[in-house]
Amino acid sequence: MLSDAQIIEEIHRLEEEEDLRAAEALANEARSLAREYRYDEATMILLLSGLRHPMVEEALQELEEQKAALVNYTGDVPHIFFHSLIVYPEMLFTDRETPMGGYNSGFSEKEELERLLPQLYERGYVLYDLDKLWVKEDGRMVRQEILLPPGKTPLILSVDDVAYAYGEGFASRLFLDESGALAYTVPAPDGSVSVMADGDVMGVVDAFVREHPDFAYQGHKGTIALTGFQGAFGYSYDIPEEAEALRTVAAALKADGWNFASHSYTHNRVNNFYGPGCSVEKIAYDINKWVDSCVPCLGETRLFIAPFGYRVQQPMLQCILDKGFEIYCTVDDHVYNELNPDYALMSRIEIGGYSMTYYKDTLNALFFDVDSVFDATRPPVI
């Protein structure tokens, strides 16, 4: 039988073991949050625990040192964009010899993105939230501080035209599976339908960030630029049951680190919407139609990603600004940011067959080694 002193000693030992386990769990949780650049959240978890333990104190000291080492990135922020991924190139590129544009020009393959992301990570890029770059203060747009560890560079990633109306070789719908996880249906070469967690850009990026959480600033991964005329993710905005499913998918994407931008309703330049012949009437119709049709499913946004990268001028631009859009993105072959009193503008660089063929030097210098990413068996790109 244990003496009273032995019983007290055993109680103290068990309490110390319990404190150690709790301290280890707290310290690990705090370090995981810090890896996502959530330093304040990590600090609060440790302080609010009320646990005074050397391991907790050590974790707090680490957080203080990491925060003190952060530097404000003041350069232009680069922005790359993709279209939906070619999942099965063999369904699309049936003739590998004849020069081809279209999907071969503006799109990347799934395997190309999978080879590309590790190189962005190795070069110190961190996926950052476009919506957090500039805000309006006292009626004027201002650049926000971007505090990152030395050697890290913020990178905006966006995905255009995710309607799933492309046909063979591409995803056809995004949905939530029985476990509540996002999944894609992709018609396969053998006639079956594949269900994949990584059937488009979002799923591939999600998988990479799970392995490398420090690649996404506070969990943010990218911006999805959606039009209205083709619906989104395989659903119609106008059919009630499909619109409800679309709202569910949109909410899941937001919870998973994605946000949305207007990519116009019509995505049209043939009829003088987004091009040199555009007019106040055309732009007003288009942006009002997008807000009325898409916002009920996607939620409000102040991000406008111009179709074809076309920069609308005044007075047409005012139609877009008056609907609350404050960040306007174009397309170019180089990086630039422009701050105006009432809106911010930034260029985007497309990642696809055309850019990997004709802007190779730019991509090599800024983002990744093209030769190690590009599918050399594609048809010649035009």
N, C-alpha and C positions, 0 to 999 in steps of 0.2 A: 504494500500500500504506500502511495506517495505521501510525503509529508506536506504540510501546508506550504512550506517554502518551495518545495518542488512543484506543487500545483501552480503557484504564482509564477514560477520561472517558466513553466510550460505555456501558461497563458500569454506571457510576454513574448515567448518565442513564436507562438502562432500569430500574435498580433503583428510582430515584425515581418513575418512571412507574408501576411495579408497586405501590409503596407508596401512591401517590396513588389508584390504582384500588381497592386494598384498603381504604384509609381511607374513600373515598367510599361503598363498599358497606356498610362497618360503620356509618358514621354514618347512612346512610339506613335500615338495618335497625333501629338504635337509635331513631330518630325514629318509625318505624312502630310499634314496640312502645310507645313513650311515648304515642303517640296513643291507644292502647288502655289507658292507665294502668298499663302494665307497667314501671314505672320501674326496679325492682330487676333485673329480667331484662335490660333494656336496658343497665344499668350493667355487669352481669356479662359480657355479650357483649363490650363494649368493653375491659374490664380483662383478661379472659382471652385476648384476641387477642394481647396482648403487643406490639401495634404502637404505637410512640410516634410520633405524627404530629400536627401542629397541628390537623388536621381532627378527629381522634379526641379530642384534648384539648378542642376547642371543643364537641363533642357531649357530653362528660362534664360540662362546665360548665353546659350547657343543662339537663341532667338534674338536676343539683344545684339549680339555680334553680327548676325546675318542682316538685320535691319540697318545697322550702322554702316554696313558695307554697300548698301544699295546706291546706285547712281541713277540720275535722271537722264534718260535717253532723249536727246534734243534734236536728232537728225530727222530727215524725212523717213516716214514709215513705209516700207514696201508692202505691196498688196498683190498677191497672185490669185488667179481664179481658174476654175475648171468648169466644164460642163459634165453632165452625167457620164459615168465611166462606161467604156466598152468592156463588158464583162467577158463576152465570148467573141474575140476578134475573128475567129474562123467563120462565124455566121455572117459577118459584115464584109470581110475582105476575101471574097471568093476568087478574085483575080488579083494576084499579087504583083503583076507585071505592068499593068496599065496605070498611068498616073491618075490619081484620084484626089478630089477635094472633099468638100462636105464634111462628113463625120471624120474622115481621115485627116482633115486639116485642123478643125477646131476642138477635137476631143482627145482625151488621154485614155489609155487602157488601164484596167484595174492593176495589172502587174507592174505597169510603169509607175503608178502612184505608190505602190508598195515598195518599189526600189528607190523612189524619190524621197519619201519622208525621212528615212534614216539620215540622209545627207543634209537635209534642212536642220535636223536635230544636231548633227555633228558640227555644223557651222554656227551653232549657238542661237538659232532662231527660236522664238517662243511665240506660239499662237496667241494673239491679243484680240480684244473686243473692239471692233470698229466703232461701236456706239460709245465707247469710253475715251476716244481720242480727243474729241472736241465737245464742249458744251456751250450753251448760251448763258452768259452772265451779264446782267444789266442791259439786255438787249443786243449784246455783241458776242460773236463766237470767239472762244478762247481755247487754246491748246492746254490739255491737262498734263500734269506730271506723269511720266511713265517710269516708275522706279523698279529697276531690275538689277540683278547681280552683275558685276563687271563681266564683260565679254558676251552678254546676252543682247539680242536685237529683237524688238517686237516685229511680228509678221501678221498681216491680215490675210486670211484665206476666205474666199467666197466660192459659191457654186451657183451657176446660172441655169435657169430654164428647167427646173426639176419637176416636169409635168409627167414624165414617163409616157410620152407619146412617140418615142423614137423608133420602136419596133424591134426587130431581131437584133440580138446581141446585147441589149440593154435591160435594166430592171423595168418591170411593168407596174409594180405597186409596192408601196411601203405600208406596213401594218404592224400592229402589236400582236405578238404570239400569245399562247396560253399563259406564259409566265410573265407577260407584261413587257417583254423586251422587243425592241424594234427589229423587224425582219423584212426582207425584200423577196418578192417573187420575181424570178428571172427565167424566162423561157430558155431551155437548154437545146444544144444541137441535136440531141436524140429525140426531141419532140416532147420530152417531159418538162415539168416546171420545177426548177430548183428553188428552195427556200434557203436564203443566205442571210447571215448577220452582217456581211460585208459586201453587199451587192451594189453599193454606190460609194461616192466620196465619203459621206458621213460615217458609214459603217467601217470603212478602212481607217479613217482618222480615229474614230472611237477606239478601235482595237489597238492602234499604235499608242494612243494616250494612256490606255490602261497599263501598258508596259512601261511607259515613260511619262509619268504625270507631270514632270517639270517641263514638258513640251507645251503645255496649255496653261496660260496665266489664269489662275483661280478657276480652272475648269472650263474656260471658254475655248471653243474649237473653231467656230467659223460662222459665216453669214450665208444664208440661203436666199438667193434672189429669185423671186417668183413672179411670173406673169399671171394674167387672169384668163385669157381666151382659151387656154388648153387645160385649165384646172391645175391641180398640184398633186404630186405623189400618186397619180393614178385615180384621183377623185375629181368630181365636178363641184364647183362652188354653188351651183344652182339646183342640184338635186338634194332635197333635205337630208335623206339618210346618208348620202355620200359626204355632204357638208359636215354632218355630225362626226363621221369617221375621220374626216380631215382635221377637225378641231382636236380630236383625241391624239392624232399623230403629231400635230403641231405642238401640243402641250408636252408630249413626251420628248420631242426634239429640244424644246426649250429647257426642260429639266436636265437634258443630257449635254448642255453646253452650246447649243446653237441658237441663233436668232434669225430674224427675217428682214428682208429689204424688198421694197417695190422694184420690180424690173419692168414696169409699165403694164398696162392691161393688154394692149394690142401687140406689142413688140413688132411694130410695123413702120417701115420707112417708104414702102411702095406708094402708099396713099398719103404721103406728105405728113406723117405723124412725127417720126424722129429722123430728121434729115434737113437739108437746106431749105426745103419748101414748107417747113412746119409753120403753124399759125397758132395764135392764142386760142382759137376755137378748137383746133385739133388737140392741143396739149391739155386744155381744160377738160375736154370730153374724156380723154384717156385717163388722166390722173383721178378725176372724179369717179370714173367707172371702177378703177382699181380700189380706191378707198371704199366705195359702196359695196363691192362684191367680195373683196379679199380680206379686208380688216375684220369682218365678223368671224372669220375662220382662223386668221393668223394672229390677230391682235394688232395694236397700233405700232408703228415704227417711224423713225425719222430718217431712215436710211434709204436713199434712192440710188440704184445702180442702173445707169442709163443703158437702154438697148443699143447695141452696136457701139457702145461707148460714146454716143453722140452728145456733145456739149450744147445743150439748149441755151440760147441767149435771151436776154430781155427783149420784149416784155413777156415772152413765152415762159421763161424761167420762173417768173413770179407766180404763175399758176401752180407750179410744183412747191415753191417755198410757202405759199399761202395754205397749203394742206399740211404744213408741219414738218416737211422734209428739210433737214438742215445739213446733211452730209451727202454730197453728190460725187459719184464715182464714174470715171471715164475709162477708156482703154488706151494704152500706149505701149511703146517698147522700152520705156525707161521709167524710173521712179520719180514722182514729184508730188508734193503736197502744196496746197494753196489755201491760205486763210483769208476769207473775205468777211466783212462786218456781219453779214446775215447768213452765210453758209460757208462750209469748208468743202474743198474739192481735193480728190486724190486720184491718181492714175492707178490702173490695174494692168498687170501683165498676164496675158493668157498663157496657160500651159496646155499645149496640144501639139498635134503633128506639125502644124505650120511653124509655130514658134520654135519647136525643137529642131526644125530644119533650117529656118532662115534667120532666127535670132539666137543661134547657138552660142555665140561668143558672150552675149548678154547673160544668158541663163547660166553658162559655165562660170562667169565671173561672180554673179550674185547669189545663185541658189544651189546648183547641183551640176554634176558632170553629166552632160547630155548623153555621151556615148554609152555610159553604163546604165542609163535609164531607158533610152529610146528603143522601141521594138524595131530592129533593123529589117524585119521581114514584112513590115507594112508595105503597101503599094507606094510608089513614089508620090510625094506630097506636092499638090499644086494648090 
